[in-house]
Structure formats: C-alpha cells, structure tokens
Amino acid sequence: MSTISETVLVTGASGHLGKIILEELLKKGHNKIIATTRKPESLADFARRGVVVRKASFDDPVSLVSAFQGADRILIISTDNIGNRIPEHSAAVDAAVKAGAKRILYTSLTKADEVPVTFAFEHEGTEEKIKQSGLAYTILRNNMYSDYLIPKLQHAISGGTIYGSGGSGACAYVSRTDCAKAAAAALLSSEMGNKILEISGPKAWTYTELAKFVSELVGKPISYVDISAEELSRALAGAGIPKPMADALASFDVSIREGYLKEVNSSAKDLIGEELQDVSVLLKENKSLLVS
C-alpha cells in the first residue's frame, strides 16, 4: 500500500511505460494521481478509476505549467523525440518548478554520462537540468528493455542468424514492466535525498547466449554473427529503419561490446521488493510471438 499522502504526476502517461506505471500506482492503493498526455481520451479507463487526466504537451510549456498544478512529485518519462529531448524535458522541469513540485523523477539511460549511445547526451543534459532545478530528484537510469529483443529475435528465428556488433559483451536487459514497477515504487517512496539509480535486469546476456537459448526454445538452429557497427547500421537502414535510429541501435551494440551495459545491480529489486523478470522468462512467455 502507498506510504505517502502526496499527489504524484506521470507525464506521457498514455505510452506503454506510462500505463503500466499508472496500474502499479493504483495497485498500491494510491488515490492522488495525475496523468498527463497529448491524448486524454486514451486514458478514459484510468479517469473512470479516479486518476485525474490532463492534456499537456512537452512542446507547449504553458500547457505543462497548468497541467502540473497541485502535483507534489512529478515523474518525467523521457520522450521518444530524439534530437529534441533536452528542450522538451527542460520545459517540463521548468514547469515543475513553477507549479511548486517538491520532487522530480526521470526515466534516463544507464550510465547516461559515459555510455557511447548516440542520444545519451540528451539524457545527460536532462539530468543536469534536473540537478540545477533546486528540487529533490530521483533519476532512474534504465538499461535496455528486454522487450525489444522480441522483434529482433523474430527476425533471427526466421533467418537462423542473429546479426549484431556486440562481440562477446553482455547486456543486463530489464523488462519494461520491471522498470514501470520501479518507477511507481520510487514515486511513492518515503526516502529523502537525491538519488541516481542504475536500473538493470537480474542477469547479463551475450548475443551468443541468447542465440543458444532461443535455438533450444524454438527447436531451430540459430547462430550469432558479429559484424561492425557500421555494417549493422547500414543493414538496419536497408530494412527501412530511419538512419538516426539505425545509428542509435548500432551504438547500443557498441555499448554492449565495450562493457557499458553489463552491470547487474539490485536497485530495481530493492525498490519493487520482489525478484525481477529474467530474459529467459520473458522469452518463454512470448514464445508464440517469436515463432509466429
């Protein structure tokens, strides 16, 4: 059950992560929740369950100040608008200050200040903006979502090969659901002070290990072929992925190769108070999707 009486607010609440966070807050019995979104109609079900839904857009600062009124704790879920995150997130931080919030929480990227991911600087810049705001803060540095492995492995299963540039490096993938549970728990935490928490899954996996596990899971030989980051980016772009995103995905593999994403820690488990979902469990639960 919730241990605080303050009003909490979740931005981007109609997204995949946002909706799970709202569900977790309601499960914990918290009844002072504000959800902001560009599409309030998409949260009608939550409105019927007592969540205050307000329209707001990160590129409209005036709407943010109005929407944030009455919120004590504000969770800024990072947008997917790569290239414009710093000004958008900065507007949200400024709005939180103007609205009189007490604490800001932010979903960042693991090792945002050092990882060689093409857009890591946007997360690092947002973190700096939050630190300079004068408000108390909790920064949740999420590792790669294990959920993203499903479409990647679907292609691998159909072709018999996982192509990547991670070498023998490993990644401590964490499920979106566990990230949402950790964010909800952090929102309702009674602990004081400023925190930067690295959020990882329970085990680090190499591509070779993934290939072996999936091969056994679906009963089909699958191998891992290591290619350069440049080759991977070109292949992704050739498959229809916009070049900036293709470069970003390839840079995650560079981060895996260079050991930036392998750290396993207990931050999420400590927040949630339960075991986290390992990649193997996620893939078993989604076996039908993998072979469809």
RADA-V351270 format. One record per residue. N is the residue number from 1. RES is the residue in one small letter. PHI is phi in whole degrees, 0 to 359 (none if undefined). PSI is psi as a letter, one per 40 degrees, with the letter a starting at -180 (none if undefined). BURIAL is b if it has 9 or more other ideal C-beta (glycine too) atoms within 8 Angstrom, else e. Layout:
BEGIN
n = <N;N>
res = <RES;RES>
phi = <PHI;PHI>
psi = <PSI;PSI>
burial = <BURIAL;BURIAL>
END
This chain:
BEGIN
n = <1;2;3;4;5;6;7;8;9;10;11;12;13;14;15;16;17;18;19;20;21;22;23;24;25;26;27;28;29;30;31;32;33;34;35;36;37;38;39;40;41;42;43;44;45;46;47;48;49;50;51;52;53;54;55;56;57;58;59;60;61;62;63;64;65;66;67;68;69;70;71;72;73;74;75;76;77;78;79;80;81;82;83;84;85;86;87;88;89;90;91;92;93;94;95;96;97;98;99;100;101;102;103;104;105;106;107;108;109;110;111;112;113;114;115;116;117;118;119;120;121;122;123;124;125;126;127;128;129;130;131;132;133;134;135;136;137;138;139;140;141;142;143;144;145;146;147;148;149;150;151;152;153;154;155;156;157;158;159;160;161;162;163;164;165;166;167;168;169;170;171;172;173;174;175;176;177;178;179;180;181;182;183;184;185;186;187;188;189;190;191;192;193;194;195;196;197;198;199;200;201;202;203;204;205;206;207;208;209;210;211;212;213;214;215;216;217;218;219;220;221;222;223;224;225;226;227;228;229;230;231;232;233;234;235;236;237;238;239;240;241;242;243;244;245;246;247;248;249;250;251;252;253;254;255;256;257;258;259;260;261;262;263;264;265;266;267;268;269;270;271;272;273;274;275;276;277;278;279;280;281;282;283;284;285;286;287;288;289;290;291;292>
res = <m;s;t;i;s;e;t;v;l;v;t;g;a;s;g;h;l;g;k;i;i;l;e;e;l;l;k;k;g;h;n;k;i;i;a;t;t;r;k;p;e;s;l;a;d;f;a;r;r;g;v;v;v;r;k;a;s;f;d;d;p;v;s;l;v;s;a;f;q;g;a;d;r;i;l;i;i;s;t;d;n;i;g;n;r;i;p;e;h;s;a;a;v;d;a;a;v;k;a;g;a;k;r;i;l;y;t;s;l;t;k;a;d;e;v;p;v;t;f;a;f;e;h;e;g;t;e;e;k;i;k;q;s;g;l;a;y;t;i;l;r;n;n;m;y;s;d;y;l;i;p;k;l;q;h;a;i;s;g;g;t;i;y;g;s;g;g;s;g;a;c;a;y;v;s;r;t;d;c;a;k;a;a;a;a;a;l;l;s;s;e;m;g;n;k;i;l;e;i;s;g;p;k;a;w;t;y;t;e;l;a;k;f;v;s;e;l;v;g;k;p;i;s;y;v;d;i;s;a;e;e;l;s;r;a;l;a;g;a;g;i;p;k;p;m;a;d;a;l;a;s;f;d;v;s;i;r;e;g;y;l;k;e;v;n;s;s;a;k;d;l;i;g;e;e;l;q;d;v;s;v;l;l;k;e;n;k;s;l;l;v;s>
phi = <none;295;250;237;249;283;275;250;229;239;273;54;288;270;280;303;293;301;295;293;297;300;300;295;297;293;300;280;80;282;241;237;234;245;238;249;196;286;235;305;297;286;245;302;297;291;298;294;263;104;281;279;256;231;278;201;224;296;266;229;306;298;295;292;301;293;291;277;302;88;270;271;232;239;264;267;276;303;283;259;273;303;101;234;295;300;295;293;295;297;298;292;296;300;295;297;296;296;279;84;294;259;216;247;242;214;270;256;244;308;48;303;271;214;293;277;272;304;255;300;299;291;290;299;296;294;301;295;300;294;299;277;288;89;271;294;214;228;253;255;270;283;285;298;292;293;303;291;289;299;296;297;283;300;294;296;292;291;256;82;215;264;259;197;233;273;57;262;288;235;229;270;308;231;287;301;297;293;296;293;298;295;295;296;295;294;299;260;289;269;291;258;88;267;222;238;245;279;250;234;277;278;207;266;241;270;295;297;295;297;300;295;296;293;301;289;293;258;69;217;297;225;241;251;243;271;232;287;298;295;296;296;299;296;296;294;296;294;273;101;278;306;305;302;287;298;296;295;297;295;291;294;294;300;295;293;303;273;86;282;250;272;293;255;225;255;304;294;299;295;292;283;82;207;294;271;278;283;306;300;291;301;291;297;293;249;303;298;289;295;255;284>
psi = <i;i;e;i;e;i;h;i;h;h;i;f;e;e;i;d;d;d;d;d;d;d;d;d;d;d;d;e;e;h;e;g;h;h;h;i;i;d;g;d;d;e;f;d;d;d;d;d;e;e;h;h;h;i;h;i;h;d;e;g;d;d;d;d;d;d;d;e;h;e;h;d;h;h;h;h;h;h;i;e;g;h;e;e;d;d;d;d;d;d;d;d;d;d;d;d;d;d;e;f;i;d;i;h;i;h;h;a;h;h;f;d;e;d;h;f;h;d;e;d;d;d;d;d;d;d;d;d;d;d;d;e;d;e;i;i;i;h;h;h;g;h;a;h;h;d;d;e;d;d;d;d;d;d;d;d;d;d;e;e;h;h;h;i;f;e;b;e;i;i;h;g;i;i;i;d;d;d;d;d;d;d;d;d;d;d;d;e;h;e;i;i;i;i;h;h;h;h;h;i;a;e;i;h;h;i;d;d;d;d;d;d;d;d;d;d;d;e;f;h;h;h;i;h;h;h;i;i;d;d;d;d;d;d;d;d;d;d;e;e;h;i;d;d;d;d;d;d;d;d;d;d;d;d;d;d;d;e;e;d;e;e;h;h;i;e;d;d;d;d;d;d;f;i;i;i;h;i;d;d;d;d;d;d;d;f;d;d;d;d;e;none>
burial = <e;b;e;e;e;e;b;b;b;b;b;b;b;b;e;e;b;b;b;b;b;b;b;b;b;b;e;b;e;b;e;e;b;b;b;b;b;e;e;b;e;e;b;b;e;b;b;e;e;e;b;e;b;b;b;b;e;b;e;e;e;e;b;b;b;b;b;b;e;e;b;e;b;b;b;b;b;b;b;e;e;b;e;b;b;b;e;b;b;b;b;b;b;b;b;b;b;e;b;e;b;e;b;b;b;b;b;b;b;b;b;b;e;e;b;b;b;e;b;b;e;b;b;b;b;b;b;e;b;b;e;e;b;e;b;b;b;b;b;b;b;b;b;b;b;b;e;e;b;b;e;b;b;b;e;b;b;e;e;b;b;b;e;b;b;b;e;e;b;b;b;b;b;b;b;b;e;b;b;b;b;b;b;b;b;b;b;b;b;e;e;e;e;e;b;e;b;b;b;b;b;b;e;b;b;b;b;e;b;b;b;b;b;b;b;e;b;b;e;e;e;b;e;b;e;e;b;e;b;e;b;b;b;b;b;b;b;e;e;e;b;e;e;b;b;b;b;b;b;b;b;b;b;b;b;b;b;e;e;b;b;b;b;b;e;e;b;b;b;e;b;b;e;e;e;b;b;b;b;e;e;b;b;e;e;b;b;e;e;b;e;e>
END
